Amino acid sequence: MHDFLGKLWSMEFGAALLGALAGGFFTILGSWWQSRYSDKAAALAQAKANAQRAFDTLTQLRAHLEAQTFLGRGTAETRAAWNRERKTLIATANSAIMLLPDAYKETRGQALMLLRMIKEWYGTPEWREYEVETDVLLSEALKFLGLFVRGSKVPEKRDITGVIAEAIHHYRRVWMTAELEDLARQAEESGLDEEDQERAHQLQQALGILPSEGSNPDTTTDPVQTPEAE
C-alpha cells in the first residue's frame, strides 16, 4: 500500500511539475511575443512620427514656394533668400526621412531621391518653370510620406522626369494662351504694332495655331487667333 501511494504521489508530482514547467514556458513565450509585438509597434509608431515630421516640413516648403511672387529670373537677393529657405527645410526633412528603418526603405529611398532632385535656383529656368518643377517633386515626395503615415500601400514609382516635362509643357501652353488672348483684346481695341504682331505670330506657331515656318506658306489666318477660335 505504501509503495502504491508512493508511486501515485510520484506520478502526481511529476504531472504537476510538467504542468508547471509547461505553464512557465507558455508564460515566457507569451511575454516574449508580447514584448516583441510591442517593440515592433513602438518602432512603427516612431517611424510614422519621423515621416510625419518630414511631411510637415515639406508642406511648409511647398507653402513657401507657392507664396513667392518672383518675376522672371528674380534678383540676387530673392534667389539667395529662396535658396536659404529651401536648404534649411530640405535638410530638416532629410534628417527625419533618413531615420526610417530598412523595413521601409522603399518609402525612404524614393523620398530622399525626390528631394535630391530639388535644385537650388540661380535664375535658370525662370521662376515659374522652376516653381512647376519643384512643386511636382514636392507633391510626389509628400504622396510617398503621406501614404506611409496612413499605413497605405507604397505607391508605384513614376517616371518623374516625364511628369515634370509634361507639367512644364502644360504651363507653357497656359501662359502663351493667356498672352495671346491679351494681344487679341489689344488688336480689337487699338490694333497691334509690328512688334506685337510678330509676337502674336510666334505664339500662334508655338501653340500650333499656325504651321511652322516653311511648312505651308500659303496658309492664311487672322492676325491674332487664339486656341479657342480654332
Secondary structure per residue as TSV (DSSP state, phi and psi in degrees):
chain	resnum	aa	ss	phi	psi
A	1	M	-	360.0	-43.5
A	2	H	H	-61.6	-41.4
A	3	D	H	-63.4	-39.4
A	4	F	H	-63.6	-45.0
A	5	L	H	-64.6	-33.8
A	6	G	H	-67.0	-43.4
A	7	K	H	-64.8	-41.2
A	8	L	H	-62.4	-43.3
A	9	W	H	-61.8	-40.1
A	10	S	H	-65.0	-40.6
A	11	M	H	-65.6	-44.9
A	12	E	H	-65.5	-38.4
A	13	F	H	-65.6	-42.0
A	14	G	H	-64.2	-42.1
A	15	A	H	-64.6	-42.0
A	16	A	H	-64.2	-39.1
A	17	L	H	-65.7	-45.0
A	18	L	H	-62.0	-41.2
A	19	G	H	-61.8	-41.2
A	20	A	H	-65.6	-42.6
A	21	L	H	-63.2	-43.9
A	22	A	H	-63.6	-43.2
A	23	G	H	-62.5	-40.7
A	24	G	H	-64.4	-40.5
A	25	F	H	-61.9	-46.5
A	26	F	H	-68.6	-31.6
A	27	T	H	-65.7	-44.6
A	28	I	H	-64.5	-43.3
A	29	L	H	-61.4	-43.4
A	30	G	H	-64.1	-40.7
A	31	S	H	-64.6	-41.5
A	32	W	H	-63.5	-44.3
A	33	W	H	-64.9	-42.5
A	34	Q	H	-63.9	-40.4
A	35	S	H	-65.0	-42.6
A	36	R	H	-65.0	-42.3
A	37	Y	H	-63.7	-41.1
A	38	S	H	-64.6	-39.3
A	39	D	H	-64.4	-41.8
A	40	K	H	-65.9	-41.6
A	41	A	H	-64.4	-39.6
A	42	A	H	-66.9	-40.0
A	43	A	H	-64.9	-41.5
A	44	L	H	-65.8	-41.3
A	45	A	H	-62.5	-40.2
A	46	Q	H	-67.4	-40.2
A	47	A	H	-63.2	-41.8
A	48	K	H	-66.6	-35.2
A	49	A	H	-64.8	-40.9
A	50	N	H	-66.5	-41.1
A	51	A	H	-64.3	-38.1
A	52	Q	H	-65.2	-38.7
A	53	R	H	-63.3	-42.9
A	54	A	H	-65.1	-41.3
A	55	F	H	-59.5	-46.4
A	56	D	H	-63.9	-38.6
A	57	T	H	-66.0	-42.9
A	58	L	H	-71.2	-30.9
A	59	T	H	-63.6	-39.6
A	60	Q	H	-63.6	-41.7
A	61	L	H	-65.0	-39.9
A	62	R	H	-65.3	-41.2
A	63	A	H	-63.6	-38.3
A	64	H	H	-65.7	-39.2
A	65	L	H	-60.9	-46.8
A	66	E	H	-69.8	-21.2
A	67	A	H	-82.7	-12.6
A	68	Q	-	-73.5	146.9
A	69	T	-	-126.9	32.1
A	70	F	-	-62.3	148.9
A	71	L	-	-111.3	138.7
A	72	G	T	54.0	-118.3
A	73	R	T	-99.9	6.7
A	74	G	-	65.9	-161.0
A	75	T	-	-124.0	170.4
A	76	A	H	-58.8	-37.3
A	77	E	H	-69.6	-44.7
A	78	T	H	-67.8	-38.0
A	79	R	H	-64.6	-43.9
A	80	A	H	-64.5	-39.9
A	81	A	H	-63.8	-45.2
A	82	W	H	-63.0	-45.9
A	83	N	H	-63.2	-34.6
A	84	R	H	-65.4	-46.6
A	85	E	H	-64.0	-43.7
A	86	R	H	-58.4	-48.1
A	87	K	H	-61.4	-44.2
A	88	T	H	-64.3	-48.8
A	89	L	H	-71.4	-37.2
A	90	I	H	-69.1	-37.1
A	91	A	H	-63.0	-40.4
A	92	T	H	-64.5	-45.2
A	93	A	H	-64.4	-42.1
A	94	N	H	-58.7	-45.7
A	95	S	H	-61.4	-35.2
A	96	A	H	-73.7	-41.5
A	97	I	H	-66.0	-37.5
A	98	M	T	-65.7	-18.1
A	99	L	T	-79.6	-9.6
A	100	L	S	-64.7	128.7
A	101	P	-	-68.3	169.5
A	102	D	G	-61.0	-24.3
A	103	A	G	-61.4	-20.3
A	104	Y	G	-120.7	35.9
A	105	K	H	-67.4	-23.6
A	106	E	H	-64.5	-47.0
A	107	T	H	-67.2	-45.8
A	108	R	H	-60.7	-50.1
A	109	G	H	-63.7	-42.6
A	110	Q	H	-67.6	-42.8
A	111	A	H	-63.8	-42.9
A	112	L	H	-64.5	-39.8
A	113	M	H	-62.7	-42.4
A	114	L	H	-64.9	-39.2
A	115	L	H	-69.2	-32.4
A	116	R	H	-65.1	-24.7
A	117	M	T	-80.5	-11.8
A	118	I	-	-79.5	105.4
A	119	K	-	-83.6	161.7
A	120	E	-	-70.5	159.6
A	121	W	-	-113.0	121.2
A	122	Y	S	-118.9	19.5
A	123	G	S	100.9	-7.7
A	124	T	-	-132.1	122.1
A	125	P	S	-71.2	176.7
A	126	E	-	-62.2	161.0
A	127	W	H	-53.4	-46.5
A	128	R	H	-63.5	-36.9
A	129	E	H	-70.5	-39.5
A	130	Y	H	-61.6	-40.4
A	131	E	H	-62.5	-42.7
A	132	V	H	-61.0	-48.6
A	133	E	H	-61.5	-46.7
A	134	T	H	-64.9	-38.1
A	135	D	H	-64.4	-38.6
A	136	V	H	-61.8	-45.7
A	137	L	H	-65.2	-42.8
A	138	L	H	-65.4	-41.6
A	139	S	H	-60.5	-41.5
A	140	E	H	-68.4	-42.3
A	141	A	H	-63.9	-41.7
A	142	L	H	-63.4	-35.1
A	143	K	H	-63.3	-46.8
A	144	F	H	-63.2	-44.8
A	145	L	H	-69.9	-41.8
A	146	G	H	-63.6	-43.1
A	147	L	H	-65.3	-35.9
A	148	F	H	-65.4	-44.9
A	149	V	H	-61.1	-37.2
A	150	R	H	-76.5	-11.5
A	151	G	T	82.9	16.9
A	152	S	-	-85.0	169.5
A	153	K	-	-67.3	145.2
A	154	V	-	-63.8	126.8
A	155	P	-	-70.6	159.4
A	156	E	-	-70.2	144.7
A	157	K	-	-72.3	143.5
A	158	R	-	-113.9	160.7
A	159	D	-	-74.2	88.3
A	160	I	H	-65.9	-29.2
A	161	T	H	-63.3	-42.3
A	162	G	H	-66.6	-38.8
A	163	V	H	-62.5	-42.6
A	164	I	H	-63.3	-46.0
A	165	A	H	-59.9	-41.1
A	166	E	H	-66.3	-40.9
A	167	A	H	-64.8	-41.4
A	168	I	H	-67.9	-39.7
A	169	H	H	-59.7	-44.5
A	170	H	H	-63.4	-43.2
A	171	Y	H	-60.0	-44.0
A	172	R	H	-62.2	-41.5
A	173	R	H	-64.8	-37.2
A	174	V	H	-63.6	-49.5
A	175	W	H	-73.7	-30.9
A	176	M	H	-67.2	-38.8
A	177	T	H	-63.8	-42.1
A	178	A	H	-63.6	-41.5
A	179	E	H	-66.0	-41.0
A	180	L	H	-66.0	-37.4
A	181	E	H	-64.3	-37.9
A	182	D	H	-62.4	-41.8
A	183	L	H	-66.5	-35.2
A	184	A	H	-65.0	-42.2
A	185	R	H	-64.1	-40.8
A	186	Q	H	-64.4	-38.5
A	187	A	H	-63.5	-39.1
A	188	E	H	-69.3	-35.8
A	189	E	H	-81.4	-46.3
A	190	S	H	-140.5	2.7
A	191	G	-	81.3	169.6
A	192	L	-	-117.6	142.8
A	193	D	-	-79.4	178.4
A	194	E	H	-61.9	-39.5
A	195	E	H	-65.7	-43.6
A	196	D	H	-67.6	-35.6
A	197	Q	H	-63.1	-40.3
A	198	E	H	-65.4	-39.4
A	199	R	H	-64.6	-43.1
A	200	A	H	-60.8	-39.9
A	201	H	H	-62.1	-43.7
A	202	Q	H	-63.0	-42.2
A	203	L	H	-65.4	-40.5
A	204	Q	H	-63.0	-39.3
A	205	Q	H	-66.4	-43.9
A	206	A	H	-63.8	-33.6
A	207	L	T	-86.7	-4.0
A	208	G	T	83.5	10.3
A	209	I	S	-74.4	-38.0
A	210	L	S	-110.2	148.4
A	211	P	-	-67.8	158.1
A	212	S	-	-64.1	160.1
A	213	E	T	-55.7	129.0
A	214	G	T	89.0	-8.7
A	215	S	T	-79.2	-36.1
A	216	N	-	-158.9	80.2
A	217	P	T	-64.1	-15.0
A	218	D	T	-86.2	-7.2
A	219	T	-	-68.6	134.0
A	220	T	-	-117.6	153.1
A	221	T	-	-156.4	171.0
A	222	D	-	-63.6	153.8
A	223	P	S	-54.9	-40.1
A	224	V	S	-132.4	112.4
A	225	Q	-	-123.8	125.5
A	226	T	-	-92.6	162.8
A	227	P	G	-55.7	-35.0
A	228	E	G	-67.5	-21.0
A	229	A	G	-83.7	-4.3
A	230	E	-	-68.5	360.0
